[in-house]
Amino acid sequence: MSLFTNPNRIPENYGLKIAGGLIAFFLIMKVAGLAHIYELRFLNIFIQVGGIFFALKKFRETHDQHMNYFRALVTGVATGAVSSVIFALFLFIYLTVDPGFMQDIITNEPMGRYLNPYITSFMVALEGLFSGLLFTFIIINYVNTDDVNDPQGESN
């Protein structure tokens, strides 16, 4: 069973897909000459929310239409963590390879003089982790989860 078909590897599967989307969006903005507009990071929300939503949907499909609230929370947060760490690693490599982009960030950000590729990548990973937690919490309150009192594996 591969990473992409194993129902126990949903966070890694969808985390990779989200990270791929974030990297593609970043590279498209770089090629289009819009990478210096840091407010466009806001659009990453749609990539991350969509990926977490589909990860939770896949979890429900692969677990007989059952989704415990806390298991959904763990799945969503793990998906967000995997995607943000992979994207942060990509960003670290990119900032190391393109020091001009790092210098642009240092010049244009209010706290820029304290930044380097390590700190910038860590902040991106932390931001992605906490936004994944927030988005997961919001999504699972709108998605049907099993009641705590409903035992699994028993038929009435």
C-alpha positions in Angstrom: 0.0 0.0 0.0 1.5 3.3 -1.0 1.4 6.7 0.8 -1.3 7.9 -1.4 -3.7 4.9 -0.9 -3.1 4.1 2.7 -6.0 5.3 4.9 -3.7 5.6 7.9 -1.5 8.1 6.0 -4.0 10.8 5.1 -2.2 13.7 6.8 1.0 12.9 4.9 -0.9 12.4 1.6 -2.9 15.6 1.8 0.0 17.5 3.5 2.1 16.8 0.5 -0.7 17.9 -1.8 -1.2 21.2 0.1 2.6 21.8 0.2 2.7 21.3 -3.6 -0.1 23.8 -4.1 1.6 26.3 -1.8 4.9 25.9 -3.7 3.2 26.1 -7.1 1.4 29.3 -6.0 4.7 30.8 -4.7 6.5 30.0 -7.9 3.7 31.4 -10.0 3.8 34.6 -8.0 7.5 34.8 -8.4 7.4 34.2 -12.2 4.5 36.8 -12.5 6.6 39.3 -10.6 4.2 39.5 -7.7 6.3 37.7 -5.0 7.2 41.1 -3.4 3.5 41.6 -2.5 3.5 39.8 0.8 -0.2 40.3 1.3 -0.9 37.7 -1.4 0.0 35.1 1.2 -3.6 35.5 2.3 -4.6 33.4 -0.8 -2.7 30.5 0.8 -5.7 30.2 3.1 -7.8 28.8 0.2 -5.2 26.1 -0.6 -4.8 25.1 3.0 -8.5 25.1 3.9 -9.3 23.1 0.7 -6.6 20.5 1.5 -7.7 20.1 5.1 -11.4 19.8 4.1 -10.6 17.1 1.5 -8.3 15.3 4.0 -11.2 15.1 6.5 -13.6 14.0 3.7 -11.2 11.2 2.7 -10.9 10.2 6.4 -14.7 9.8 6.6 -14.8 7.8 3.3 -12.1 5.4 4.4 -13.5 4.8 7.9 -17.0 3.7 7.1 -18.5 7.2 7.3 -17.4 7.6 10.9 -15.4 10.5 12.1 -14.7 11.1 15.8 -14.4 14.8 16.6 -11.0 14.5 18.2 -9.6 12.1 15.5 -10.8 14.7 13.0 -9.0 17.4 14.9 -5.8 15.4 15.0 -6.0 14.5 11.3 -6.6 18.1 10.2 -3.9 19.6 12.4 -1.4 16.9 11.3 -2.2 17.6 7.7 -1.6 21.3 8.3 1.6 20.6 10.1 3.0 18.4 7.3 2.1 20.9 4.7 3.6 23.9 6.6 6.9 22.1 7.4 7.4 21.0 3.8 6.6 24.5 2.5 9.0 26.0 5.2 11.7 23.6 4.0 11.2 24.7 0.4 11.2 28.3 1.5 14.4 27.9 3.4 16.1 26.3 0.4 14.7 29.1 -1.9 15.8 31.9 0.4 19.3 30.3 0.6 19.6 30.0 -3.2 18.1 33.4 -3.9 19.7 35.8 -1.4 18.2 38.8 -3.3 14.7 37.7 -2.3 15.8 37.4 1.3 17.4 40.9 1.1 14.1 42.2 -0.3 12.2 40.8 2.7 14.8 42.3 5.1 14.5 45.7 3.5 10.7 45.9 3.3 9.5 44.2 6.5 9.4 46.3 9.7 11.3 43.6 11.7 13.3 42.7 8.6 16.8 43.4 10.1 16.3 40.5 12.5 15.4 38.0 9.8 17.4 35.4 8.1 16.4 32.2 6.2 16.2 30.2 9.3 14.0 32.5 11.3 11.8 33.3 8.2 11.3 29.6 7.5 10.5 28.9 11.1 7.9 31.7 11.2 6.3 30.3 8.1 6.2 26.8 9.6 4.7 28.2 12.8 2.2 30.3 11.0 1.1 27.3 8.9 0.8 25.1 12.0 -1.4 27.5 13.9 -3.5 28.4 10.8 -4.0 24.7 10.2 -5.2 24.3 13.8 -7.6 27.2 13.4 -8.9 26.0 10.0 -9.4 22.5 11.3 -11.3 23.7 14.3 -13.6 25.8 12.1 -14.1 23.0 9.5 -14.9 20.2 11.9 -17.6 22.4 13.5 -19.4 22.5 10.2 -18.7 18.8 9.2 -20.8 16.1 10.8 -18.8 14.2 13.4 -19.9 11.2 15.4 -21.5 11.8 18.8 -19.3 10.9 21.7 -22.0 8.6 23.1 -22.4 6.6 19.8 -20.4 3.4 20.1 -18.6 2.3 17.0 -18.9 -1.3 15.7 -22.3 -1.9 17.3 -25.5 -2.1 15.3 -28.9 -1.2 16.9 
